[in-house]
Amino acid sequence: MEILWFSIVAFMIIMYVVLDGFDLGAGIIHLIAARTNAERRMVLNAIGPVWDGNEVWLLAAGGTLYFAFPRLYASSFSGFYLPLMIVLWLLILRALGIELRHQVHHPLWTSFWDRAFSLGSLLLAVFFGAALGNVVRGVPLGPDGYFFAPLWTTFEVQPEAGILDWFTVTMGLVSLCTLTMHGSTFIAAKTEGPVNDRARTIATWSWWGTLSTSVAAMAALGAVRTGLWDNYTHAGWGYVFPLMAALGLVGVRAFMRRRHDRIAFLCSAIFIAGMLASTAFGMYPVVLPSSGDPSLSLTVHTTITQEYGLAVGIIWWAIALLLAVGYFAFLFRTFRGKVRVPAEGEGY
């Protein structure tokens, strides 16, 4: 049951990053790929029907974590209180940027909210990557299972390091480049003309950034968390996940060069899913490692809730998943195809 619910939580986090990730990427490139008001409205219309629905996966993942691993939820949400508040404000800022820009027709107003949307998206990408870096690196857990992590202490990796150090910042750069590539391929797949051309150019440059930062992060793992590869030694089938990530990254480059934008976007999604699945597979059964005493690390066995609740919960989770998959299938099918330059008063 522990393996099942660990896989469920990992799956929901992956779904959030894949789906809301292209929204974040679209925000990152918003001011670069789109130069005029009409072009920026085109970018917003590309994500407009789906962006708020995509964020449901984040709420669902948090709810599932609270239900299945309550001790992990309590420890993480107390220790990461400051960065979680920053993430919350960035999510609000980004949503306001989307929803308020078209409420007043004045260049100063729209320009301000365009920049708020882009800045919020960029900082969220970095913070999400840094959060993953903290989970991989470990946090200063105490004997009671709780910890406090300041935003930073020193940029060296040490037991009492803060949220930001050289390793977590590297992971933040990986996230920034990856989501920029992901959003660029999505916008390229949804648009035509100058916006499409600029998005494809950004996707090419961010692909190189993703490759270089990913290689740097893989090298850094050898110094920060050597045990991450132990599970691959004992279960060779796990290599399917890094292989999936590698093929996805190669596929993005190959299909972008052939101007198959939609397939390139799917390859980008495969790369993200493969990278996150590789991390989850390597960490199991640890869900929050201790940067000090390894015996204090939180595992699926020490944080799982009672089996009766898990058995009942899997039934309701399966029903909810079917409804969510049906909704998203309908949503993406309804709004498939290229977006057009909206007429004044339409869309965003």
C-alpha positions in Angstrom: 0.0 0.0 0.0 2.9 2.4 0.7 4.3 1.9 -2.8 0.9 2.5 -4.3 0.3 5.8 -2.6 3.9 6.9 -3.1 3.3 6.3 -6.8 0.0 8.1 -6.7 1.5 11.2 -5.1 4.4 11.2 -7.5 2.0 10.8 -10.5 -0.1 13.8 -9.4 3.0 16.0 -8.9 4.2 14.9 -12.4 0.8 15.8 -13.9 0.9 19.2 -12.3 4.4 20.0 -13.6 3.6 18.7 -17.1 0.3 20.6 -17.4 0.8 23.8 -15.4 4.5 23.8 -16.5 3.6 24.9 -20.1 1.5 27.7 -18.5 4.5 28.9 -16.5 6.7 28.6 -19.6 4.2 30.7 -21.6 4.4 33.3 -18.9 8.2 33.3 -18.9 8.4 34.0 -22.6 5.3 36.2 -22.7 7.2 39.5 -23.1 9.7 38.0 -25.6 7.7 35.8 -27.9 4.8 38.4 -28.1 5.7 42.0 -28.9 2.4 43.7 -29.5 -0.8 43.7 -27.5 -2.6 41.5 -30.1 0.3 39.0 -29.9 0.2 38.9 -26.1 -3.5 38.4 -26.1 -2.9 35.5 -28.5 -0.4 33.9 -26.0 -2.9 34.3 -23.2 -5.7 32.9 -25.3 -3.5 29.8 -25.9 -3.4 29.0 -22.2 -6.6 30.8 -21.1 -9.0 27.9 -21.3 -6.8 25.5 -19.3 -4.4 27.3 -17.0 -6.6 27.4 -13.9 -7.7 23.8 -14.5 -4.1 22.8 -14.7 -3.5 24.2 -11.2 -6.1 21.8 -9.8 -3.4 19.1 -9.9 -1.3 21.0 -7.4 -4.2 21.2 -4.9 -5.0 17.6 -5.5 -1.4 16.6 -4.9 -1.4 18.5 -1.6 -4.6 17.0 -0.5 -3.4 13.5 -1.4 -0.2 14.1 0.5 -2.2 15.2 3.6 -4.4 12.1 3.4 -1.8 9.5 2.7 1.3 10.8 4.4 0.1 13.2 7.1 3.4 13.3 9.0 5.3 14.3 5.9 2.7 16.9 5.1 2.9 18.4 8.6 6.7 18.4 8.6 7.1 19.9 5.1 4.5 22.6 5.4 5.9 23.8 8.7 9.6 23.7 7.7 9.0 25.2 4.3 6.6 27.8 5.6 8.5 30.9 4.2 9.0 29.6 0.7 5.5 28.2 0.6 4.1 31.7 1.4 6.3 33.1 -1.4 5.0 30.5 -3.8 1.4 31.4 -2.7 1.9 35.1 -3.4 3.6 34.3 -6.8 0.6 32.2 -7.8 -1.7 35.0 -6.8 0.4 37.6 -8.7 0.5 35.4 -11.8 -3.3 34.8 -11.7 -3.9 38.6 -11.3 -1.7 39.3 -14.2 -3.9 37.1 -16.4 -7.3 38.2 -15.2 -6.8 41.9 -14.7 -4.8 43.0 -17.8 -8.0 43.2 -19.9 -10.1 44.9 -17.3 -8.8 48.4 -18.1 -7.9 49.4 -21.7 -4.8 51.5 -21.0 -1.2 50.8 -22.1 0.2 51.4 -18.7 -2.3 49.1 -17.0 -1.8 46.2 -19.5 2.0 46.6 -19.5 2.1 46.4 -15.7 0.1 43.2 -15.5 1.9 41.6 -18.4 5.2 42.1 -16.4 3.5 40.8 -13.3 2.4 37.7 -15.1 5.9 37.1 -16.6 7.8 37.8 -13.4 5.5 35.6 -11.3 5.9 32.7 -13.8 9.7 33.0 -13.9 10.1 33.1 -10.1 7.7 30.2 -9.7 9.7 28.1 -12.1 12.9 28.8 -10.1 11.3 28.2 -6.7 9.7 24.9 -7.8 13.1 23.7 -9.0 14.7 24.9 -5.7 12.0 23.0 -3.8 12.9 19.8 -5.6 16.5 20.4 -4.9 15.7 20.7 -1.1 13.9 17.4 -1.2 16.8 15.7 -3.0 19.5 17.3 -0.8 17.8 16.9 2.5 16.7 19.2 5.3 17.8 19.6 8.9 15.2 17.3 10.5 15.2 17.0 14.2 14.3 13.9 16.4 10.6 15.1 16.4 10.5 15.0 12.6 10.3 18.8 12.2 12.7 21.4 11.0 13.0 25.1 10.1 14.9 26.2 6.9 15.6 29.9 6.4 15.6 31.2 2.9 19.4 31.0 2.9 22.3 30.8 5.4 25.3 30.1 3.2 25.5 29.0 -0.4 27.5 25.9 0.6 25.7 22.5 0.9 25.8 21.7 4.6 23.5 20.1 7.2 22.1 23.5 8.3 21.9 25.1 4.9 18.8 27.2 4.0 16.4 26.8 1.1 18.9 28.3 -1.4 22.4 27.1 -1.8 24.5 26.3 -4.9 22.8 23.0 -5.5 19.2 24.1 -5.1 19.9 27.2 -7.2 21.3 24.8 -9.9 18.0 22.9 -9.7 16.1 26.1 -10.0 18.0 26.9 -13.2 17.2 23.4 -14.5 13.5 24.1 -13.8 13.7 27.5 -15.4 15.2 26.3 -18.6 13.0 23.2 -18.8 9.8 25.0 -18.3 10.8 27.8 -20.7 11.4 25.0 -23.3 8.1 23.4 -22.4 6.1 26.6 -22.7 7.9 27.6 -25.9 7.0 24.3 -27.6 3.4 24.7 -26.5 3.1 28.3 -27.8 4.8 27.2 -31.0 2.2 24.4 -31.4 -0.7 26.8 -30.7 0.3 29.8 -32.8 1.3 30.9 -36.3 3.2 33.7 -37.8 5.8 35.8 -35.9 4.8 34.5 -32.5 5.4 30.9 -33.7 8.8 31.9 -35.1 9.9 33.6 -31.9 8.6 30.7 -29.8 10.5 28.2 -31.9 13.7 30.3 -31.5 13.3 30.5 -27.7 12.6 26.7 -27.6 15.9 26.1 -29.4 17.9 28.2 -27.0 16.2 26.9 -23.9 16.8 23.4 -25.2 20.5 24.0 -25.0 20.0 25.6 -21.5 18.0 22.5 -20.4 20.7 20.2 -21.6 23.6 22.0 -20.0 21.9 22.6 -16.6 20.6 19.0 -16.5 24.1 17.7 -17.1 25.4 20.1 -14.3 22.7 18.9 -11.9 23.5 15.2 -12.6 27.1 15.9 -11.9 26.2 17.7 -8.7 24.1 14.8 -7.5 27.3 12.8 -7.2 28.5 15.2 -4.5 25.2 15.9 -2.8 23.2 12.6 -2.8 25.2 9.6 -3.9 22.6 7.1 -2.6 20.1 8.3 -5.2 21.5 5.6 -7.6 21.2 2.6 -5.2 17.7 1.7 -6.3 18.8 1.5 -9.9 21.5 -1.0 -8.9 19.0 -3.3 -7.2 16.2 -2.8 -9.8 17.5 -2.3 -13.3 14.1 -1.8 -14.8 14.1 1.7 -13.2 16.5 2.8 -16.0 13.4 3.1 -18.1 12.7 6.5 -16.5 16.0 8.2 -17.3 15.9 6.6 -20.7 12.5 8.1 -21.3 13.8 11.5 -20.2 16.8 11.3 -22.6 14.6 10.2 -25.5 12.2 13.0 -24.8 14.9 15.7 -24.8 16.4 14.4 -28.0 12.9 14.3 -29.5 12.3 17.9 -28.7 15.3 19.0 -30.7 14.7 16.6 -33.6 11.0 17.5 -34.1 11.5 21.2 -33.6 14.0 21.1 -36.5 11.4 19.4 -38.6 8.8 22.0 -37.5 6.6 19.3 -35.9 5.7 21.6 -33.0 3.0 19.5 -31.5 5.2 16.4 -31.3 8.0 18.4 -29.9 5.7 19.6 -27.1 4.8 16.0 -26.3 8.4 15.1 -26.2 9.0 17.9 -23.8 6.3 16.5 -21.6 7.9 13.0 -21.8 11.3 14.5 -20.7 9.7 16.2 -17.7 7.8 13.1 -16.7 10.9 11.0 -17.1 13.1 13.3 -15.0 10.7 13.5 -12.1 9.9 9.8 -12.2 13.7 9.1 -12.2 14.0 11.2 -9.0 11.1 9.6 -7.3 12.4 6.1 -8.1 15.8 6.9 -6.9 14.6 8.4 -3.6 12.2 5.6 -2.6 11.4 4.8 0.3 12.8 8.2 1.6 10.3 11.0 1.1 12.2 13.7 3.0 15.9 13.0 3.8 17.7 14.4 6.7 20.8 16.5 5.9 22.3 15.5 9.2 21.5 12.1 10.8 20.2 9.7 8.0 18.3 7.8 10.7 16.0 10.8 11.1 14.9 10.8 7.5 11.2 10.5 6.8 10.2 7.5 4.8 7.0 6.1 3.3 6.9 3.6 6.2 7.2 6.1 9.0 4.7 8.7 7.5 2.0 6.5 6.0 -1.5 6.7 7.5 -3.6 3.8 8.6 -4.3 1.0 6.1 -8.1 1.1 6.4 -8.2 4.8 5.4 -5.9 4.1 2.4 -8.0 1.2 1.2 -11.2 3.4 1.3 -9.4 6.3 -0.2 -8.2 4.4 -3.2 -11.8 3.9 -4.3 -12.6 7.6 -4.1 -9.3 8.6 -5.7 -10.0 6.3 -8.7 -13.4 7.9 -9.2 -12.0 11.4 -8.9 -9.2 10.5 -11.4 -11.7 9.2 -14.0 -13.7 12.4 -13.7 -10.5 14.6 -13.9 -9.2 12.7 -17.0 -12.6 12.9 -18.7 -12.8 16.7 -18.0 -9.2 17.4 -19.3 -9.8 15.2 -22.4 -12.9 17.2 -23.2 -11.2 20.5 -22.4 -8.1 20.0 -24.6 -10.2 18.5 -27.4 -12.6 21.4 -27.4 -9.8 24.0 -27.6 -7.5 22.0 -29.9 -5.8 23.7 -32.9 -4.2 27.0 -33.5 -5.4 30.2 -31.7 -6.0 33.3 -33.7 -5.4 37.0 -33.0 -8.5 37.9 -30.9 -10.8 40.7 -31.9 -11.0 43.6 -29.5 -13.2 42.7 -26.6 -12.7 38.9 -27.1 -10.7 36.7 -24.8 -7.8 38.2 -22.9 
